[in-house]
Amino acid sequence: MGGQCCDVERHSERLMILKTVLDYGLLSVLTVYTPQLGKPEKEKESFWNKLFHLVSCIPQTEMLVLTGEMNAHVGSNNVG
């Protein structure tokens, strides 16, 4: 199950895609580092829009792994 790196795309200091060829197809690994909680809303919105755009541009025939530091809270109460 070896792979060979075929491309690295750096879209910003927060978004990078590594594409590798595996025996059974092409794998895209999208590595993200989201803006921290205290960053301006405009910066966070821009980041998420770019991330969604990048994901939508990856063909459905490719496998996708999304990894990184999401730094987000789930739910209305983030205590604990």
mmCIF file of the N, C-alpha and C atoms, coordinates in Angstrom:
data_MODEL
# 
_entry.id   MODEL 
# 
loop_
_atom_site.group_PDB 
_atom_site.id 
_atom_site.type_symbol 
_atom_site.label_atom_id 
_atom_site.label_alt_id 
_atom_site.label_comp_id 
_atom_site.label_asym_id 
_atom_site.label_entity_id 
_atom_site.label_seq_id 
_atom_site.pdbx_PDB_ins_code 
_atom_site.Cartn_x 
_atom_site.Cartn_y 
_atom_site.Cartn_z 
_atom_site.occupancy 
_atom_site.B_iso_or_equiv 
_atom_site.pdbx_formal_charge 
_atom_site.auth_seq_id 
_atom_site.auth_comp_id 
_atom_site.auth_asym_id 
_atom_site.auth_atom_id 
_atom_site.pdbx_PDB_model_num 
ATOM 1   N N  . MET A 1 1  ? 0.843   -1.177 0.000  1.00 0.00 ? 1  MET A N  1 
ATOM 2   C CA . MET A 1 1  ? 0.000   0.000  0.000  1.00 0.00 ? 1  MET A CA 1 
ATOM 3   C C  . MET A 1 1  ? 0.888   1.241  0.000  1.00 0.00 ? 1  MET A C  1 
ATOM 4   N N  . GLY A 1 2  ? 1.866   1.263  -0.836 1.00 0.00 ? 2  GLY A N  1 
ATOM 5   C CA . GLY A 1 2  ? 2.751   2.416  -0.922 1.00 0.00 ? 2  GLY A CA 1 
ATOM 6   C C  . GLY A 1 2  ? 2.164   3.489  -1.799 1.00 0.00 ? 2  GLY A C  1 
ATOM 7   N N  . GLY A 1 3  ? 2.626   4.703  -1.595 1.00 0.00 ? 3  GLY A N  1 
ATOM 8   C CA . GLY A 1 3  ? 2.167   5.819  -2.396 1.00 0.00 ? 3  GLY A CA 1 
ATOM 9   C C  . GLY A 1 3  ? 3.340   6.655  -2.849 1.00 0.00 ? 3  GLY A C  1 
ATOM 10  N N  . GLN A 1 4  ? 3.118   7.394  -3.905 1.00 0.00 ? 4  GLN A N  1 
ATOM 11  C CA . GLN A 1 4  ? 4.143   8.275  -4.418 1.00 0.00 ? 4  GLN A CA 1 
ATOM 12  C C  . GLN A 1 4  ? 3.564   9.674  -4.498 1.00 0.00 ? 4  GLN A C  1 
ATOM 13  N N  . CYS A 1 5  ? 4.216   10.625 -3.823 1.00 0.00 ? 5  CYS A N  1 
ATOM 14  C CA . CYS A 1 5  ? 3.747   12.001 -3.844 1.00 0.00 ? 5  CYS A CA 1 
ATOM 15  C C  . CYS A 1 5  ? 3.849   12.536 -5.270 1.00 0.00 ? 5  CYS A C  1 
ATOM 16  N N  . CYS A 1 6  ? 2.770   13.092 -5.746 1.00 0.00 ? 6  CYS A N  1 
ATOM 17  C CA . CYS A 1 6  ? 2.828   13.629 -7.103 1.00 0.00 ? 6  CYS A CA 1 
ATOM 18  C C  . CYS A 1 6  ? 2.612   15.138 -7.146 1.00 0.00 ? 6  CYS A C  1 
ATOM 19  N N  . ASP A 1 7  ? 2.105   15.741 -6.064 1.00 0.00 ? 7  ASP A N  1 
ATOM 20  C CA . ASP A 1 7  ? 1.890   17.185 -6.102 1.00 0.00 ? 7  ASP A CA 1 
ATOM 21  C C  . ASP A 1 7  ? 1.631   17.723 -4.690 1.00 0.00 ? 7  ASP A C  1 
ATOM 22  N N  . VAL A 1 8  ? 2.156   18.900 -4.429 1.00 0.00 ? 8  VAL A N  1 
ATOM 23  C CA . VAL A 1 8  ? 1.864   19.628 -3.198 1.00 0.00 ? 8  VAL A CA 1 
ATOM 24  C C  . VAL A 1 8  ? 1.383   21.007 -3.616 1.00 0.00 ? 8  VAL A C  1 
ATOM 25  N N  . GLU A 1 9  ? 0.183   21.367 -3.170 1.00 0.00 ? 9  GLU A N  1 
ATOM 26  C CA . GLU A 1 9  ? -0.398  22.684 -3.486 1.00 0.00 ? 9  GLU A CA 1 
ATOM 27  C C  . GLU A 1 9  ? -0.544  23.477 -2.196 1.00 0.00 ? 9  GLU A C  1 
ATOM 28  N N  . ARG A 1 10 ? 0.186   24.564 -2.072 1.00 0.00 ? 10 ARG A N  1 
ATOM 29  C CA . ARG A 1 10 ? 0.052   25.446 -0.914 1.00 0.00 ? 10 ARG A CA 1 
ATOM 30  C C  . ARG A 1 10 ? -0.854  26.604 -1.322 1.00 0.00 ? 10 ARG A C  1 
ATOM 31  N N  . HIS A 1 11 ? -2.040  26.641 -0.737 1.00 0.00 ? 11 HIS A N  1 
ATOM 32  C CA . HIS A 1 11 ? -3.022  27.665 -1.090 1.00 0.00 ? 11 HIS A CA 1 
ATOM 33  C C  . HIS A 1 11 ? -2.932  28.880 -0.176 1.00 0.00 ? 11 HIS A C  1 
ATOM 34  N N  . SER A 1 12 ? -2.374  28.708 0.994  1.00 0.00 ? 12 SER A N  1 
ATOM 35  C CA . SER A 1 12 ? -2.146  29.807 1.930  1.00 0.00 ? 12 SER A CA 1 
ATOM 36  C C  . SER A 1 12 ? -1.321  29.244 3.078  1.00 0.00 ? 12 SER A C  1 
ATOM 37  N N  . GLU A 1 13 ? -1.054  30.091 4.072  1.00 0.00 ? 13 GLU A N  1 
ATOM 38  C CA . GLU A 1 13 ? -0.341  29.588 5.248  1.00 0.00 ? 13 GLU A CA 1 
ATOM 39  C C  . GLU A 1 13 ? -1.224  28.669 6.076  1.00 0.00 ? 13 GLU A C  1 
ATOM 40  N N  . ARG A 1 14 ? -2.513  28.586 5.734  1.00 0.00 ? 14 ARG A N  1 
ATOM 41  C CA . ARG A 1 14 ? -3.462  27.761 6.489  1.00 0.00 ? 14 ARG A CA 1 
ATOM 42  C C  . ARG A 1 14 ? -4.015  26.564 5.720  1.00 0.00 ? 14 ARG A C  1 
ATOM 43  N N  . LEU A 1 15 ? -3.783  26.495 4.409  1.00 0.00 ? 15 LEU A N  1 
ATOM 44  C CA . LEU A 1 15 ? -4.369  25.436 3.592  1.00 0.00 ? 15 LEU A CA 1 
ATOM 45  C C  . LEU A 1 15 ? -3.328  24.828 2.648  1.00 0.00 ? 15 LEU A C  1 
ATOM 46  N N  . MET A 1 16 ? -3.256  23.501 2.651  1.00 0.00 ? 16 MET A N  1 
ATOM 47  C CA . MET A 1 16 ? -2.325  22.808 1.768  1.00 0.00 ? 16 MET A CA 1 
ATOM 48  C C  . MET A 1 16 ? -2.947  21.478 1.349  1.00 0.00 ? 16 MET A C  1 
ATOM 49  N N  . ILE A 1 17 ? -2.720  21.088 0.091  1.00 0.00 ? 17 ILE A N  1 
ATOM 50  C CA . ILE A 1 17 ? -3.208  19.810 -0.409 1.00 0.00 ? 17 ILE A CA 1 
ATOM 51  C C  . ILE A 1 17 ? -2.006  19.005 -0.891 1.00 0.00 ? 17 ILE A C  1 
ATOM 52  N N  . LEU A 1 18 ? -1.919  17.771 -0.417 1.00 0.00 ? 18 LEU A N  1 
ATOM 53  C CA . LEU A 1 18 ? -0.918  16.821 -0.882 1.00 0.00 ? 18 LEU A CA 1 
ATOM 54  C C  . LEU A 1 18 ? -1.657  15.769 -1.689 1.00 0.00 ? 18 LEU A C  1 
ATOM 55  N N  . LYS A 1 19 ? -1.244  15.576 -2.934 1.00 0.00 ? 19 LYS A N  1 
ATOM 56  C CA . LYS A 1 19 ? -1.858  14.552 -3.774 1.00 0.00 ? 19 LYS A CA 1 
ATOM 57  C C  . LYS A 1 19 ? -0.853  13.426 -3.949 1.00 0.00 ? 19 LYS A C  1 
ATOM 58  N N  . THR A 1 20 ? -1.335  12.207 -3.760 1.00 0.00 ? 20 THR A N  1 
ATOM 59  C CA . THR A 1 20 ? -0.462  11.045 -3.890 1.00 0.00 ? 20 THR A CA 1 
ATOM 60  C C  . THR A 1 20 ? -1.180  9.940  -4.667 1.00 0.00 ? 20 THR A C  1 
ATOM 61  N N  . VAL A 1 21 ? -0.410  9.184  -5.416 1.00 0.00 ? 21 VAL A N  1 
ATOM 62  C CA . VAL A 1 21 ? -0.957  8.082  -6.202 1.00 0.00 ? 21 VAL A CA 1 
ATOM 63  C C  . VAL A 1 21 ? -0.796  6.798  -5.409 1.00 0.00 ? 21 VAL A C  1 
ATOM 64  N N  . LEU A 1 22 ? -1.909  6.107  -5.210 1.00 0.00 ? 22 LEU A N  1 
ATOM 65  C CA . LEU A 1 22 ? -1.908  4.810  -4.541 1.00 0.00 ? 22 LEU A CA 1 
ATOM 66  C C  . LEU A 1 22 ? -2.241  3.735  -5.569 1.00 0.00 ? 22 LEU A C  1 
ATOM 67  N N  . ASP A 1 23 ? -2.080  2.494  -5.185 1.00 0.00 ? 23 ASP A N  1 
ATOM 68  C CA . ASP A 1 23 ? -2.381  1.382  -6.096 1.00 0.00 ? 23 ASP A CA 1 
ATOM 69  C C  . ASP A 1 23 ? -3.826  1.435  -6.599 1.00 0.00 ? 23 ASP A C  1 
ATOM 70  N N  . TYR A 1 24 ? -4.722  1.932  -5.769 1.00 0.00 ? 24 TYR A N  1 
ATOM 71  C CA . TYR A 1 24 ? -6.147  1.890  -6.083 1.00 0.00 ? 24 TYR A CA 1 
ATOM 72  C C  . TYR A 1 24 ? -6.739  3.261  -6.415 1.00 0.00 ? 24 TYR A C  1 
ATOM 73  N N  . GLY A 1 25 ? -5.910  4.266  -6.634 1.00 0.00 ? 25 GLY A N  1 
ATOM 74  C CA . GLY A 1 25 ? -6.438  5.567  -7.043 1.00 0.00 ? 25 GLY A CA 1 
ATOM 75  C C  . GLY A 1 25 ? -5.651  6.730  -6.492 1.00 0.00 ? 25 GLY A C  1 
ATOM 76  N N  . LEU A 1 26 ? -6.174  7.902  -6.716 1.00 0.00 ? 26 LEU A N  1 
ATOM 77  C CA . LEU A 1 26 ? -5.534  9.139  -6.288 1.00 0.00 ? 26 LEU A CA 1 
ATOM 78  C C  . LEU A 1 26 ? -6.104  9.571  -4.938 1.00 0.00 ? 26 LEU A C  1 
ATOM 79  N N  . LEU A 1 27 ? -5.215  9.961  -4.026 1.00 0.00 ? 27 LEU A N  1 
ATOM 80  C CA . LEU A 1 27 ? -5.603  10.411 -2.693 1.00 0.00 ? 27 LEU A CA 1 
ATOM 81  C C  . LEU A 1 27 ? -5.190  11.860 -2.515 1.00 0.00 ? 27 LEU A C  1 
ATOM 82  N N  . SER A 1 28 ? -6.117  12.698 -2.094 1.00 0.00 ? 28 SER A N  1 
ATOM 83  C CA . SER A 1 28 ? -5.836  14.085 -1.751 1.00 0.00 ? 28 SER A CA 1 
ATOM 84  C C  . SER A 1 28 ? -5.940  14.240 -0.245 1.00 0.00 ? 28 SER A C  1 
ATOM 85  N N  . VAL A 1 29 ? -4.864  14.731 0.379  1.00 0.00 ? 29 VAL A N  1 
ATOM 86  C CA . VAL A 1 29 ? -4.854  14.994 1.814  1.00 0.00 ? 29 VAL A CA 1 
ATOM 87  C C  . VAL A 1 29 ? -4.855  16.501 1.980  1.00 0.00 ? 29 VAL A C  1 
ATOM 88  N N  . LEU A 1 30 ? -5.933  17.030 2.516  1.00 0.00 ? 30 LEU A N  1 
ATOM 89  C CA . LEU A 1 30 ? -6.084  18.463 2.709  1.00 0.00 ? 30 LEU A CA 1 
ATOM 90  C C  . LEU A 1 30 ? -5.761  18.769 4.167  1.00 0.00 ? 30 LEU A C  1 
ATOM 91  N N  . THR A 1 31 ? -4.701  19.531 4.389  1.00 0.00 ? 31 THR A N  1 
ATOM 92  C CA . THR A 1 31 ? -4.267  19.885 5.733  1.00 0.00 ? 31 THR A CA 1 
ATOM 93  C C  . THR A 1 31 ? -4.659  21.330 5.998  1.00 0.00 ? 31 THR A C  1 
ATOM 94  N N  . VAL A 1 32 ? -5.348  21.557 7.123  1.00 0.00 ? 32 VAL A N  1 
ATOM 95  C CA . VAL A 1 32 ? -5.851  22.897 7.426  1.00 0.00 ? 32 VAL A CA 1 
ATOM 96  C C  . VAL A 1 32 ? -5.429  23.342 8.821  1.00 0.00 ? 32 VAL A C  1 
ATOM 97  N N  . TYR A 1 33 ? -5.313  24.637 8.965  1.00 0.00 ? 33 TYR A N  1 
ATOM 98  C CA . TYR A 1 33 ? -5.093  25.262 10.274 1.00 0.00 ? 33 TYR A CA 1 
ATOM 99  C C  . TYR A 1 33 ? -6.044  26.446 10.337 1.00 0.00 ? 33 TYR A C  1 
ATOM 100 N N  . THR A 1 34 ? -7.162  26.274 11.034 1.00 0.00 ? 34 THR A N  1 
ATOM 101 C CA . THR A 1 34 ? -8.193  27.314 11.044 1.00 0.00 ? 34 THR A CA 1 
ATOM 102 C C  . THR A 1 34 ? -7.769  28.517 11.878 1.00 0.00 ? 34 THR A C  1 
ATOM 103 N N  . PRO A 1 35 ? -8.328  29.697 11.550 1.00 0.00 ? 35 PRO A N  1 
ATOM 104 C CA . PRO A 1 35 ? -8.070  30.879 12.384 1.00 0.00 ? 35 PRO A CA 1 
ATOM 105 C C  . PRO A 1 35 ? -8.591  30.644 13.800 1.00 0.00 ? 35 PRO A C  1 
ATOM 106 N N  . GLN A 1 36 ? -7.865  31.128 14.770 1.00 0.00 ? 36 GLN A N  1 
ATOM 107 C CA . GLN A 1 36 ? -8.235  30.931 16.168 1.00 0.00 ? 36 GLN A CA 1 
ATOM 108 C C  . GLN A 1 36 ? -9.503  31.695 16.520 1.00 0.00 ? 36 GLN A C  1 
ATOM 109 N N  . LEU A 1 37 ? -10.074 31.328 17.650 1.00 0.00 ? 37 LEU A N  1 
ATOM 110 C CA . LEU A 1 37 ? -11.337 31.875 18.115 1.00 0.00 ? 37 LEU A CA 1 
ATOM 111 C C  . LEU A 1 37 ? -11.339 33.404 18.158 1.00 0.00 ? 37 LEU A C  1 
ATOM 112 N N  . GLY A 1 38 ? -10.251 34.028 18.547 1.00 0.00 ? 38 GLY A N  1 
ATOM 113 C CA . GLY A 1 38 ? -10.218 35.479 18.690 1.00 0.00 ? 38 GLY A CA 1 
ATOM 114 C C  . GLY A 1 38 ? -9.978  36.254 17.407 1.00 0.00 ? 38 GLY A C  1 
ATOM 115 N N  . LYS A 1 39 ? -9.782  35.574 16.280 1.00 0.00 ? 39 LYS A N  1 
ATOM 116 C CA . LYS A 1 39 ? -9.533  36.255 15.010 1.00 0.00 ? 39 LYS A CA 1 
ATOM 117 C C  . LYS A 1 39 ? -10.799 36.931 14.493 1.00 0.00 ? 39 LYS A C  1 
ATOM 118 N N  . PRO A 1 40 ? -10.648 37.958 13.662 1.00 0.00 ? 40 PRO A N  1 
ATOM 119 C CA . PRO A 1 40 ? -11.816 38.659 13.112 1.00 0.00 ? 40 PRO A CA 1 
ATOM 120 C C  . PRO A 1 40 ? -12.722 37.723 12.297 1.00 0.00 ? 40 PRO A C  1 
ATOM 121 N N  . GLU A 1 41 ? -14.023 37.987 12.363 1.00 0.00 ? 41 GLU A N  1 
ATOM 122 C CA . GLU A 1 41 ? -15.007 37.166 11.645 1.00 0.00 ? 41 GLU A CA 1 
ATOM 123 C C  . GLU A 1 41 ? -14.719 37.136 10.150 1.00 0.00 ? 41 GLU A C  1 
ATOM 124 N N  . LYS A 1 42 ? -14.291 38.242 9.588  1.00 0.00 ? 42 LYS A N  1 
ATOM 125 C CA . LYS A 1 42 ? -14.015 38.313 8.148  1.00 0.00 ? 42 LYS A CA 1 
ATOM 126 C C  . LYS A 1 42 ? -12.903 37.327 7.767  1.00 0.00 ? 42 LYS A C  1 
ATOM 127 N N  . GLU A 1 43 ? -11.870 37.224 8.603  1.00 0.00 ? 43 GLU A N  1 
ATOM 128 C CA . GLU A 1 43 ? -10.769 36.292 8.348  1.00 0.00 ? 43 GLU A CA 1 
ATOM 129 C C  . GLU A 1 43 ? -11.258 34.849 8.411  1.00 0.00 ? 43 GLU A C  1 
ATOM 130 N N  . LYS A 1 44 ? -12.096 34.546 9.418  1.00 0.00 ? 44 LYS A N  1 
ATOM 131 C CA . LYS A 1 44 ? -12.631 33.190 9.558  1.00 0.00 ? 44 LYS A CA 1 
ATOM 132 C C  . LYS A 1 44 ? -13.548 32.839 8.386  1.00 0.00 ? 44 LYS A C  1 
ATOM 133 N N  . GLU A 1 45 ? -14.397 33.770 8.002  1.00 0.00 ? 45 GLU A N  1 
ATOM 134 C CA . GLU A 1 45 ? -15.313 33.534 6.886  1.00 0.00 ? 45 GLU A CA 1 
ATOM 135 C C  . GLU A 1 45 ? -14.545 33.300 5.589  1.00 0.00 ? 45 GLU A C  1 
ATOM 136 N N  . SER A 1 46 ? -13.515 34.089 5.362  1.00 0.00 ? 46 SER A N  1 
ATOM 137 C CA . SER A 1 46 ? -12.682 33.931 4.165  1.00 0.00 ? 46 SER A CA 1 
ATOM 138 C C  . SER A 1 46 ? -12.016 32.558 4.147  1.00 0.00 ? 46 SER A C  1 
ATOM 139 N N  . PHE A 1 47 ? -11.491 32.132 5.292  1.00 0.00 ? 47 PHE A N  1 
ATOM 140 C CA . PHE A 1 47 ? -10.862 30.817 5.393  1.00 0.00 ? 47 PHE A CA 1 
ATOM 141 C C  . PHE A 1 47 ? -11.847 29.717 5.025  1.00 0.00 ? 47 PHE A C  1 
ATOM 142 N N  . TRP A 1 48 ? -13.026 29.718 5.663  1.00 0.00 ? 48 TRP A N  1 
ATOM 143 C CA . TRP A 1 48 ? -14.000 28.650 5.422  1.00 0.00 ? 48 TRP A CA 1 
ATOM 144 C C  . TRP A 1 48 ? -14.497 28.656 3.982  1.00 0.00 ? 48 TRP A C  1 
ATOM 145 N N  . ASN A 1 49 ? -14.690 29.830 3.401  1.00 0.00 ? 49 ASN A N  1 
ATOM 146 C CA . ASN A 1 49 ? -15.102 29.897 1.994  1.00 0.00 ? 49 ASN A CA 1 
ATOM 147 C C  . ASN A 1 49 ? -14.049 29.276 1.088  1.00 0.00 ? 49 ASN A C  1 
ATOM 148 N N  . LYS A 1 50 ? -12.782 29.572 1.346  1.00 0.00 ? 50 LYS A N  1 
ATOM 149 C CA . LYS A 1 50 ? -11.704 29.008 0.532  1.00 0.00 ? 50 LYS A CA 1 
ATOM 150 C C  . LYS A 1 50 ? -11.627 27.494 0.720  1.00 0.00 ? 50 LYS A C  1 
ATOM 151 N N  . LEU A 1 51 ? -11.769 27.027 1.960  1.00 0.00 ? 51 LEU A N  1 
ATOM 152 C CA . LEU A 1 51 ? -11.742 25.591 2.222  1.00 0.00 ? 51 LEU A CA 1 
ATOM 153 C C  . LEU A 1 51 ? -12.870 24.879 1.476  1.00 0.00 ? 51 LEU A C  1 
ATOM 154 N N  . PHE A 1 52 ? -14.087 25.405 1.572  1.00 0.00 ? 52 PHE A N  1 
ATOM 155 C CA . PHE A 1 52 ? -15.224 24.783 0.883  1.00 0.00 ? 52 PHE A CA 1 
ATOM 156 C C  . PHE A 1 52 ? -15.002 24.778 -0.628 1.00 0.00 ? 52 PHE A C  1 
ATOM 157 N N  . HIS A 1 53 ? -14.434 25.842 -1.154 1.00 0.00 ? 53 HIS A N  1 
ATOM 158 C CA . HIS A 1 53 ? -14.148 25.913 -2.592 1.00 0.00 ? 53 HIS A CA 1 
ATOM 159 C C  . HIS A 1 53 ? -13.133 24.830 -2.985 1.00 0.00 ? 53 HIS A C  1 
ATOM 160 N N  . LEU A 1 54 ? -12.055 24.702 -2.201 1.00 0.00 ? 54 LEU A N  1 
ATOM 161 C CA . LEU A 1 54 ? -11.039 23.689 -2.512 1.00 0.00 ? 54 LEU A CA 1 
ATOM 162 C C  . LEU A 1 54 ? -11.619 22.284 -2.482 1.00 0.00 ? 54 LEU A C  1 
ATOM 163 N N  . VAL A 1 55 ? -12.431 21.987 -1.474 1.00 0.00 ? 55 VAL A N  1 
ATOM 164 C CA . VAL A 1 55 ? -13.051 20.661 -1.370 1.00 0.00 ? 55 VAL A CA 1 
ATOM 165 C C  . VAL A 1 55 ? -13.963 20.406 -2.560 1.00 0.00 ? 55 VAL A C  1 
ATOM 166 N N  . SER A 1 56 ? -14.716 21.405 -2.965 1.00 0.00 ? 56 SER A N  1 
ATOM 167 C CA . SER A 1 56 ? -15.647 21.223 -4.090 1.00 0.00 ? 56 SER A CA 1 
ATOM 168 C C  . SER A 1 56 ? -14.919 21.027 -5.417 1.00 0.00 ? 56 SER A C  1 
ATOM 169 N N  . CYS A 1 57 ? -13.661 21.449 -5.508 1.00 0.00 ? 57 CYS A N  1 
ATOM 170 C CA . CYS A 1 57 ? -12.885 21.301 -6.745 1.00 0.00 ? 57 CYS A CA 1 
ATOM 171 C C  . CYS A 1 57 ? -12.195 19.938 -6.863 1.00 0.00 ? 57 CYS A C  1 
ATOM 172 N N  . ILE A 1 58 ? -12.189 19.157 -5.797 1.00 0.00 ? 58 ILE A N  1 
ATOM 173 C CA . ILE A 1 58 ? -11.568 17.831 -5.845 1.00 0.00 ? 58 ILE A CA 1 
ATOM 174 C C  . ILE A 1 58 ? -12.563 16.867 -6.488 1.00 0.00 ? 58 ILE A C  1 
ATOM 175 N N  . PRO A 1 59 ? -12.150 16.211 -7.573 1.00 0.00 ? 59 PRO A N  1 
ATOM 176 C CA . PRO A 1 59 ? -13.078 15.302 -8.266 1.00 0.00 ? 59 PRO A CA 1 
ATOM 177 C C  . PRO A 1 59 ? -13.595 14.202 -7.342 1.00 0.00 ? 59 PRO A C  1 
ATOM 178 N N  . GLN A 1 60 ? -14.836 13.794 -7.552 1.00 0.00 ? 60 GLN A N  1 
ATOM 179 C CA . GLN A 1 60 ? -15.441 12.758 -6.723 1.00 0.00 ? 60 GLN A CA 1 
ATOM 180 C C  . GLN A 1 60 ? -14.774 11.407 -6.909 1.00 0.00 ? 60 GLN A C  1 
ATOM 181 N N  . THR A 1 61 ? -13.977 11.264 -7.957 1.00 0.00 ? 61 THR A N  1 
ATOM 182 C CA . THR A 1 61 ? -13.263 10.008 -8.188 1.00 0.00 ? 61 THR A CA 1 
ATOM 183 C C  . THR A 1 61 ? -12.032 9.884  -7.292 1.00 0.00 ? 61 THR A C  1 
ATOM 184 N N  . GLU A 1 62 ? -11.608 10.975 -6.660 1.00 0.00 ? 62 GLU A N  1 
ATOM 185 C CA . GLU A 1 62 ? -10.451 10.961 -5.763 1.00 0.00 ? 62 GLU A CA 1 
ATOM 186 C C  . GLU A 1 62 ? -10.893 10.727 -4.328 1.00 0.00 ? 62 GLU A C  1 
ATOM 187 N N  . MET A 1 63 ? -10.049 10.051 -3.573 1.00 0.00 ? 63 MET A N  1 
ATOM 188 C CA . MET A 1 63 ? -10.286 9.908  -2.142 1.00 0.00 ? 63 MET A CA 1 
ATOM 189 C C  . MET A 1 63 ? -9.798  11.185 -1.471 1.00 0.00 ? 63 MET A C  1 
ATOM 190 N N  . LEU A 1 64 ? -10.454 11.576 -0.386 1.00 0.00 ? 64 LEU A N  1 
ATOM 191 C CA . LEU A 1 64 ? -10.118 12.822 0.297  1.00 0.00 ? 64 LEU A CA 1 
ATOM 192 C C  . LEU A 1 64 ? -9.985  12.575 1.795  1.00 0.00 ? 64 LEU A C  1 
ATOM 193 N N  . VAL A 1 65 ? -8.903  13.087 2.363  1.00 0.00 ? 65 VAL A N  1 
ATOM 194 C CA . VAL A 1 65 ? -8.713  13.076 3.809  1.00 0.00 ? 65 VAL A CA 1 
ATOM 195 C C  . VAL A 1 65 ? -8.556  14.519 4.234  1.00 0.00 ? 65 VAL A C  1 
ATOM 196 N N  . LEU A 1 66 ? -9.356  14.951 5.197  1.00 0.00 ? 66 LEU A N  1 
ATOM 197 C CA . LEU A 1 66 ? -9.282  16.310 5.733  1.00 0.00 ? 66 LEU A CA 1 
ATOM 198 C C  . LEU A 1 66 ? -8.689  16.207 7.131  1.00 0.00 ? 66 LEU A C  1 
ATOM 199 N N  . THR A 1 67 ? -7.568  16.883 7.353  1.00 0.00 ? 67 THR A N  1 
ATOM 200 C CA . THR A 1 67 ? -6.879  16.783 8.628  1.00 0.00 ? 67 THR A CA 1 
ATOM 201 C C  . THR A 1 67 ? -6.334  18.146 9.027  1.00 0.00 ? 67 THR A C  1 
ATOM 202 N N  . GLY A 1 68 ? -6.030  18.297 10.301 1.00 0.00 ? 68 GLY A N  1 
ATOM 203 C CA . GLY A 1 68 ? -5.428  19.543 10.753 1.00 0.00 ? 68 GLY A CA 1 
ATOM 204 C C  . GLY A 1 68 ? -5.986  19.995 12.082 1.00 0.00 ? 68 GLY A C  1 
ATOM 205 N N  . GLU A 1 69 ? -5.789  21.256 12.365 1.00 0.00 ? 69 GLU A N  1 
ATOM 206 C CA . GLU A 1 69 ? -6.258  21.873 13.609 1.00 0.00 ? 69 GLU A CA 1 
ATOM 207 C C  . GLU A 1 69 ? -7.509  22.670 13.283 1.00 0.00 ? 69 GLU A C  1 
ATOM 208 N N  . MET A 1 70 ? -8.662  22.115 13.631 1.00 0.00 ? 70 MET A N  1 
ATOM 209 C CA . MET A 1 70 ? -9.935  22.766 13.317 1.00 0.00 ? 70 MET A CA 1 
ATOM 210 C C  . MET A 1 70 ? -10.292 23.849 14.332 1.00 0.00 ? 70 MET A C  1 
ATOM 211 N N  . ASN A 1 71 ? -9.877  23.694 15.591 1.00 0.00 ? 71 ASN A N  1 
ATOM 212 C CA . ASN A 1 71 ? -10.028 24.738 16.601 1.00 0.00 ? 71 ASN A CA 1 
ATOM 213 C C  . ASN A 1 71 ? -11.452 25.286 16.687 1.00 0.00 ? 71 ASN A C  1 
ATOM 214 N N  . ALA A 1 72 ? -12.424 24.398 16.659 1.00 0.00 ? 72 ALA A N  1 
ATOM 215 C CA . ALA A 1 72 ? -13.813 24.836 16.683 1.00 0.00 ? 72 ALA A CA 1 
ATOM 216 C C  . ALA A 1 72 ? -14.543 24.207 17.871 1.00 0.00 ? 72 ALA A C  1 
ATOM 217 N N  . HIS A 1 73 ? -15.701 24.752 18.192 1.00 0.00 ? 73 HIS A N  1 
ATOM 218 C CA . HIS A 1 73 ? -16.544 24.236 19.267 1.00 0.00 ? 73 HIS A CA 1 
ATOM 219 C C  . HIS A 1 73 ? -17.817 23.669 18.665 1.00 0.00 ? 73 HIS A C  1 
ATOM 220 N N  . VAL A 1 74 ? -18.321 22.612 19.260 1.00 0.00 ? 74 VAL A N  1 
ATOM 221 C CA . VAL A 1 74 ? -19.556 21.982 18.800 1.00 0.00 ? 74 VAL A CA 1 
ATOM 222 C C  . VAL A 1 74 ? -20.641 22.246 19.834 1.00 0.00 ? 74 VAL A C  1 
ATOM 223 N N  . GLY A 1 75 ? -21.791 22.657 19.381 1.00 0.00 ? 75 GLY A N  1 
ATOM 224 C CA . GLY A 1 75 ? -22.913 22.894 20.286 1.00 0.00 ? 75 GLY A CA 1 
ATOM 225 C C  . GLY A 1 75 ? -22.980 24.330 20.753 1.00 0.00 ? 75 GLY A C  1 
ATOM 226 N N  . SER A 1 76 ? -24.044 24.636 21.480 1.00 0.00 ? 76 SER A N  1 
ATOM 227 C CA . SER A 1 76 ? -24.258 26.019 21.934 1.00 0.00 ? 76 SER A CA 1 
ATOM 228 C C  . SER A 1 76 ? -23.527 26.322 23.219 1.00 0.00 ? 76 SER A C  1 
ATOM 229 N N  . ASN A 1 77 ? -23.102 25.287 23.956 1.00 0.00 ? 77 ASN A N  1 
ATOM 230 C CA . ASN A 1 77 ? -22.410 25.493 25.230 1.00 0.00 ? 77 ASN A CA 1 
ATOM 231 C C  . ASN A 1 77 ? -21.037 24.839 25.147 1.00 0.00 ? 77 ASN A C  1 
ATOM 232 N N  . ASN A 1 78 ? -19.984 25.644 25.186 1.00 0.00 ? 78 ASN A N  1 
ATOM 233 C CA . ASN A 1 78 ? -18.633 25.099 25.041 1.00 0.00 ? 78 ASN A CA 1 
ATOM 234 C C  . ASN A 1 78 ? -17.870 25.066 26.364 1.00 0.00 ? 78 ASN A C  1 
ATOM 235 N N  . VAL A 1 79 ? -18.587 24.904 27.462 1.00 0.00 ? 79 VAL A N  1 
ATOM 236 C CA . VAL A 1 79 ? -17.968 24.858 28.777 1.00 0.00 ? 79 VAL A CA 1 
ATOM 237 C C  . VAL A 1 79 ? -17.342 23.467 28.986 1.00 0.00 ? 79 VAL A C  1 
ATOM 238 N N  . GLY A 1 80 ? -16.120 23.435 29.540 1.00 0.00 ? 80 GLY A N  1 
ATOM 239 C CA . GLY A 1 80 ? -15.507 22.156 29.876 1.00 0.00 ? 80 GLY A CA 1 
ATOM 240 C C  . GLY A 1 80 ? -14.607 21.587 28.841 1.00 0.00 ? 80 GLY A C  1 
# 
